[in-house]
Amino acid sequence: MEKIYLDHAATTPMHPTVIAEMTRVMGEYFGNPSSIHGFGRMAHEQLESARQIIADSLKVHPHEIIFNSGGTEGDNTAIIETAMSREDEGKHLITTAIEHPAVMQTMAYLETQGFEVTYLPVDKQGNISIEELKSALREETTLVSIMFGNNEIGNLMPIKEIGNLLRAHTAYFHSDAVQAYGNQEIYPHELGIDLLSVSAHKINGPKGVGFLFKSDKVKLPSLLHGGEQEEKRRPGTENLAGIMGMKTAVERLTPEERTKIKLQYKEFETQILSSLDAANISYRINGDDENRLPHILNLHLKGIASDLLLMKLDLKNIAVSTGSACTAGTVDPSHVLEAMYGKEASAIKESIRISFGLGVTAEQIERFCNELISIVKK
């Protein structure tokens, strides 16, 4: 029985061209990019070529790209170092109630260090209010951290409006763009974003590598201490093979490719919803149906326990999830759905996240629908 992977929001398979590029680099460029001899210079040239390509994808300067281990490190660096380095200016931070755990837990840590955090609420569609953000801003607010697109329900946040609001304020604006970078056009300077986190394994690149965009206007100390790599902003010998794999994944994200996958994912979503409608299955889309990331579909299947449904689908070699992979293996309910509906809502224990990506076909979606309907009806 063919395995069907519909959990691309958790991680994505590496594209064959990424694997080929990483294999090439591991074989040809083993030198340390910081070494001054020929082997090192060759590796350094590869490193900087990747930095340029990634910077071009965001329309930013190459030196504004800091290579790191991925989204969690990027979020921690942006949030902790902003808070700690600016605490003389104020100790108030703003985020939302539906951020990724890499942001939520970092904010919780800072609260133990004497910082005050405002968690903006969301409505039943998972959206925040710009007016509430405006009301929450204070003179002593030093950072606003709001994700570009939510990893569980897919909602796109009003990033442009937030950026415009903060242009007249001294607070830095950080955005976790891990889920959005692969399918949205993101130009930080135009949007007023000062810090942006991205992870390669969400865009068919390798795990354990990513980058943090840091605008020239932002002054941050290094979260780590050691060598002088990344212009002293992130010490440690760079993972050149991983970075070059990420570069290759980024090269695939052309405007034409983004348009193509958005249309394809919309067709998959329509196929699923039409099948459920035809089978008279009761469901509700969690999130804003008009303003979501194209690859995420979160469904409340009324009366169906999500953990049991996941198990039965897994027995059919079909992978979906209930939410963030960073909370997998726990019994904790989704904090995103709790923020939307309240802690007692049935949707919290009756929702699944379906996420599309490389290799998914209409035929696979058809079999998924047939199995899902069969399981629900039983």
For each residue, the residues with C-beta under 8 A, 3 or more apart:
1: 316 317
2: 317 364 367
3: 317 318 319
4: 317 318 319 360 364 367 368
5: 8 13 319 357 359 360
6: 318 319 320 354 355 356 360 368
7: 10 11 319 320 321 325 353 355
8: 5 11 12 202 295 355 356 357 358 360
9: 151 152 179 202 295 296 321 325 353 355
10: 7 321 324 325 328 355
11: 7 8 201 202 207 325
12: 8 201 202 203 204 205 357 358
13: 5 204 357 358 359
14: 18 19 204 205 206 245 249
15: 18 19 204 205 248 249 252 358
16: 19 20
17: 20 21 248 252
18: 14 15 21 22 204 205 206 245 248 249
19: 14 15 16 22 23 245
20: 16 17 23 24
21: 17 18 24 25 244 245 247 248
22: 18 19 25 26 206 241 242 244 245 248
23: 19 20 26 27
24: 20 21 27 28
25: 21 22 28 29 46 240 241 244 245
26: 22 23 29 30 241
27: 23 24 30
28: 24 25
29: 25 26 42 43 46 240
30: 26 27 39 43
31: 35 37 38 39 40 41 42 43
32: 35 39 40 43 237
33: 40 43 44 46 47 229 237 238 240
34: 40 44 227 228 229 237
35: 31 32 39 40 41 43
36: 40 41
37: 31 40 41
38: 31 41 42
39: 30 31 32 35 42 43
40: 31 32 33 34 35 36 37 43 44
41: 31 35 36 37 38 44 45
42: 29 31 38 39 45 46
43: 29 30 31 32 33 35 39 40 46 47 240
44: 33 34 40 41 47 48
45: 41 42 48 49
46: 25 29 33 42 43 49 50 240 244
47: 33 43 44 50 51 67 238 240 243
48: 44 45 51 52 62
49: 45 46 52 53 247
50: 46 47 53 54 243 244 246 247
51: 47 48 54 55 62 65 67
52: 48 49 55 56 62
53: 49 50 56 57 247 250 251
54: 50 51 57 58 65 211 246 247 250
55: 51 52 58 60 61 62 64 65
56: 52 53 59
57: 53 54 250 253
58: 54 55 65 186 187 188 196 213
59: 56 187 188 189 190
60: 55 64 65 187 188 189 213 215
61: 55 64 216
62: 48 51 52 55 65
63: 216 231
64: 55 60 61 213 214 215 216
65: 51 54 55 58 60 62 211 212 213
66: 77 211 212 213 214 230 233 234
67: 47 51 209 210 211 230 234 238 239 243
68: 73 74 77 209 210 211 212 234
69: 72 73 208 209 210 239
70: 73 74 199 200 201 207 208 209 210
71: 74 75 100 102 176 178 197 198 199 202 210
72: 69 75 76 102
73: 68 69 70 76 77 210 212 223
74: 68 70 71 77 78 176 196 197 198 199 210 211 212
75: 71 72 78 79 100 102 103 106 145 174 176 197
76: 72 73 79 80 102 106 223
77: 66 68 73 74 80 81 212 220 223 234
78: 74 75 81 82 143 145 172 174 195 197 212 214 220
79: 75 76 82 83 93 103 106 107 110 143 145 174
80: 76 77 83 84 106 109 110 223
81: 77 78 84 85 220 221 222 223
82: 78 79 85 86 142 143 172 174 195 218 220
83: 79 80 86 87 91 93 110 113 115 142 143
84: 80 81 87 221
85: 81 82 219 220 221
86: 82 83 89 90 142 143 172
87: 83 84 90 91 115 142
88:
89: 86 140 142 170
90: 86 87 138 139 140 141 142
91: 83 87 114 115 116 140 142
92: 115 116 117 118 138 140 141 142
93: 79 83 107 110 115 116 117 118 141 142 143 144 145
94: 117 118 120 133 136 137 141 143 144 145 146 171
95: 99 103 104 107 117 118 119 120 144 145 146
96: 99 119 120 122 128 146 147 157
97: 119 120 121 122 335 339
98: 122 126 147 150 152 153 155 335 336 339 340
99: 95 96 102 103 104 107 145 146 147 176
100: 71 75 103 104 147 151 176 178 324 326
101: 104 105 324 326 327
102: 71 72 75 76 99 105 106 176 326
103: 75 79 95 99 100 106 107 145 147 176
104: 95 99 100 101 107 108 335
105: 101 102 108 109
106: 75 76 79 80 102 103 109 110
107: 79 93 95 99 103 104 110 111 117 119 145
108: 104 105 111 112 117
109: 80 105 106 112 113
110: 79 80 83 93 106 107 113 115 117
111: 107 108 115 116 117
112: 108 109
113: 83 109 110
114: 91
115: 83 87 91 92 93 110 111
116: 91 92 93 111
117: 92 93 94 95 107 108 110 111
118: 92 93 94 95 136
119: 95 96 97 107
120: 94 95 96 97 128 129 132 133 136 146
121: 97 128 132 339
122: 96 97 98 125 126 127 128 339 340
123: 126 127 129 340
124: 340 341
125: 122 155 287 288 340
126: 98 122 123 150 153 155 286 287 288 336 339 340
127: 122 123 155 158 288 291
128: 96 120 121 122 132 133 146 157 158
129: 120 123 132 133
130: 133 134 158 161 162 165
131: 134 135
132: 120 121 128 129 135 136
133: 94 120 128 129 130 136 137 144 162 165
134: 130 131 137 165
135: 131 132
136: 94 118 120 132 133 141
137: 94 133 134 141 144 165 169 171
138: 90 92 141
139: 90
140: 89 90 91 92
141: 90 92 93 94 136 137 138 144 169 171
142: 82 83 86 87 89 90 91 92 93 170 171 172
143: 78 79 82 83 86 93 94 171 172 173 174
144: 93 94 95 133 137 141 162 166 171 172 173 174
145: 75 78 79 93 94 95 99 103 107 173 174 175 176
146: 94 95 96 99 120 128 157 159 162 173 174 175
147: 96 98 99 100 103 150 151 157 175 176 177 179 180
148: 156 157 159 175 176 177 179 180 181 184 186 196
149: 154 155 156 157 177 179 180 184 292 293 296
150: 98 126 147 153 154 155 157 179 287 293 296 336
151: 9 100 147 178 179 296 323 324
152: 9 98 286 296 298 323 324 334 336 337 353
153: 98 126 150 286 287 288 292 296 298 336 337 340 353
154: 149 150 179 287 292 293 295 296 297 298
155: 98 125 126 127 149 150 287 288 291 292 293
156: 148 149 159 180 184 288 291 292 293
157: 96 128 146 147 148 149 150 162 175
158: 127 128 130 161 162
159: 146 148 156 162 163 175 191 193
160: 163 164 191 192
161: 130 158 164 165
162: 130 133 144 146 157 158 159 165 166 173 192
163: 159 160 166 167 173 191 192 193
164: 160 161 167 192
165: 130 133 134 137 161 162 168 169
166: 144 162 163 169 171 173 192
167: 163 164 192
168: 165
169: 137 141 165 166
170: 89 142
171: 94 137 141 142 143 144 166
172: 78 82 86 142 143 144 194 195 218
173: 143 144 145 146 162 163 166 192 193 194 195
174: 75 78 79 82 143 144 145 146 193 194 195 196 197
175: 145 146 147 148 157 159 193 195 196 197
176: 71 74 75 99 100 102 103 145 147 148 197
177: 147 148 149 180 181 184 186 196 197 198
178: 71 100 151 181 197 198 199 202 210
179: 9 147 148 149 150 151 154 182 202 293 296
180: 147 148 149 156 177 183 184 186 293
181: 148 177 178 184 186 198 202 203 253
182: 179 202 203 204 253 295
183: 180 258 261 262 293 294 295
184: 148 149 156 177 180 181 258 293
185: 255 258
186: 58 148 177 180 181 191 193 196
187: 58 59 60 190 191
188: 58 59 60 191 192 193 194 196 213 215
189: 59 60 193 215
190: 59 187
191: 159 160 163 186 187 188
192: 160 162 163 164 166 167 173 188
193: 159 163 173 174 175 186 188 189 196 213 215
194: 172 173 174 188 214 215 217 218
195: 78 82 172 173 174 175 212 213 214 215 218
196: 58 74 148 174 175 177 186 188 193 212 213
197: 71 74 75 78 174 175 176 177 178 210 212
198: 71 74 177 178 181 210 211 212 213
199: 70 71 74 178 202 209 210
200: 70 203 205 206 207 209 210 242 245 246 249
201: 11 12 70 205 206 207 208 209
202: 8 9 11 12 71 178 179 181 182 199 205
203: 12 181 182 200 246 249 250 252 253
204: 12 13 14 15 18 182 249 252 357 358
205: 12 14 15 18 200 201 202 209 242 245 246 248 249 250
206: 14 18 22 200 201 209 241 242 245 246
207: 11 70 200 201
208: 69 70 201 239 242
209: 67 68 69 70 199 200 201 205 206 239 242 243 245 246
210: 67 68 69 70 71 73 74 178 197 198 199 200 246
211: 54 65 66 67 68 74 198 246
212: 65 66 68 73 74 77 78 195 196 197 198 234
213: 58 60 64 65 66 188 193 195 196 198
214: 64 66 78 194 195 218 220 233
215: 60 64 188 189 193 194 195 218
216: 61 63 64
217: 194
218: 82 172 194 195 214 215
219: 85
220: 77 78 81 82 85 214 233
221: 81 84 85
222: 81 225 232 233 234 235
223: 73 76 77 80 81 234
224: 234 235 236
225: 222 235
226: 235 236
227: 34 235 236 237
228: 34 231 232 235
229: 33 34 232 234 235 236 237 238
230: 66 67 233 234 235 238
231: 63 228
232: 222 228 229 235
233: 66 214 220 222 230
234: 66 67 68 77 212 222 223 224 229 230
235: 222 224 225 226 227 228 229 230 232
236: 224 226 227 229
237: 32 33 34 227 229
238: 33 47 67 229 230 243
239: 67 69 208 209 242 243
240: 25 29 33 43 46 47 243 244
241: 22 25 26 206 244 245
242: 22 200 205 206 208 209 239 245 246
243: 47 50 67 209 238 239 240 246 247
244: 21 22 25 46 50 240 241 247 248
245: 14 18 19 21 22 25 200 205 206 209 241 242 248 249
246: 50 54 200 203 205 206 209 210 211 242 243 249 250
247: 21 49 50 53 54 243 244 250 251
248: 15 17 18 21 22 205 244 245 251 252
249: 14 15 18 200 203 204 205 245 246 252 253
250: 53 54 57 203 205 246 247 253
251: 53 247 248 254
252: 15 17 203 204 248 249 257
253: 57 181 182 203 249 250 257 258
254: 251 257 258
255: 185 258 259
256: 259 260
257: 252 253 254 260 261
258: 183 184 185 253 254 255 261 262
259: 255 256 262 263
260: 256 257 263 264
261: 183 257 258 264 265 294 295
262: 183 258 259 265 266 294
263: 259 260 266 267
264: 260 261 267 268 356
265: 261 262 268 269 294 295 356
266: 262 263 269 270 294
267: 263 264 270 271 362
268: 264 265 271 272 356 360 362 365
269: 265 266 272 273 297
270: 266 267 273 274
271: 267 268 274 275 362 365 366 369
272: 268 269 275 276 297 354 365 368 369
273: 269 270 276 277 283 285
274: 270 271 277 278
275: 271 272 278 279 366 369 370 373
276: 272 273 279 281 283 369 372 373
277: 273 274 280 281
278: 274 275
279: 275 276 373 376 377
280: 277
281: 276 277 301 373 376 377
282: 301 302 303
283: 273 276 299 300 301 302
284: 299 300 302 347
285: 273 289 297 298 299 300
286: 126 152 153 298 299 300 337 340 347 351
287: 125 126 150 153 154 155 292 296 298
288: 125 126 127 153 155 156 291 292
289: 285 292
290:
291: 127 155 156 288
292: 149 153 154 155 156 287 288 289 296
293: 149 150 154 155 156 179 180 183 184 296
294: 183 261 262 265 266 356
295: 8 9 154 182 183 261 265 355 356 357
296: 9 149 150 151 152 153 154 179 287 292 293 353 354 355
297: 154 269 272 285 353 354 355 356
298: 152 153 154 285 286 287 351 352 353 354
299: 283 284 285 286 351 352 354
300: 283 284 285 286 346 347 350 351
301: 281 282 283 304 306 309 350 351 352 376
302: 282 283 284 346 350
303: 282 346 350
304: 301 308 309 350 376
305: 308 309 349 350
306: 301 309 310 322 349 350 351 352
307: 310 311 322 349
308: 304 305 311 312
309: 301 304 305 306 312 313 352 372 375 376
310: 306 307 313 314 320 321 322 352
311: 307 308 314 315
312: 308 309 315 316 375
313: 309 310 316 318 319 320 368 371 372 375
314: 310 311 317 318 319
315: 311 312
316: 1 312 313 371
317: 1 2 3 4 314
318: 3 4 6 313 314 367 368 371
319: 3 4 5 6 7 313 314
320: 6 7 310 313 352 353 354 355
321: 7 9 10 310 325 328 352 353 355
322: 306 307 310 334 351 352 353
323: 151 152 327 334 336 337 353
324: 10 100 101 151 152 327 328 334
325: 7 9 10 11 321 328
326: 100 101 102
327: 101 323 324 330 332 334
328: 10 321 324 325
329:
330: 327
331:
332: 327 335
333: 337 338 343 348 349
334: 152 322 323 324 327 337 338 348 351
335: 97 98 104 332 338 339
336: 98 126 150 152 153 323 339 340
337: 152 153 286 323 333 334 340 341 345 347 348 351
338: 333 334 335 341 342 343 345 348
339: 97 98 121 122 126 335 336
340: 98 122 123 124 125 126 153 286 336 337 345 347
341: 124 337 338 345 347 348
342: 338 345
343: 333 338 348
344:
345: 337 338 340 341 342 348
346: 300 302 303 349 350
347: 284 286 300 337 340 341 350 351
348: 333 334 337 338 341 343 345 351
349: 305 306 307 333 346
350: 300 301 302 303 304 305 306 346 347
351: 286 298 299 300 301 306 322 334 337 347 348
352: 298 299 301 306 309 310 320 321 322
353: 7 9 152 153 296 297 298 320 321 322 323
354: 6 272 296 297 298 299 320 368
355: 6 7 8 9 10 295 296 297 320 321
356: 6 8 264 265 268 294 295 297 360
357: 5 8 12 13 204 295 360
358: 8 12 13 15 204
359: 5 13
360: 4 5 6 8 268 356 357 364 365
361: 364 365
362: 267 268 271 365 366
363: 366 367
364: 2 4 360 361 367 368
365: 268 271 272 360 361 362 368 369
366: 271 275 362 363 369 370
367: 2 4 318 363 364 370 371
368: 4 6 272 313 318 354 364 365 371 372
369: 271 272 275 276 365 366 372 373
370: 275 366 367 373 374
371: 313 316 318 367 368 374 375
372: 276 309 313 368 369 375 376
373: 275 276 279 281 369 370 376 377
374: 370 371 377 378
375: 309 312 313 371 372 378
376: 279 281 301 304 309 372 373
377: 279 281 373 374
378: 374 375
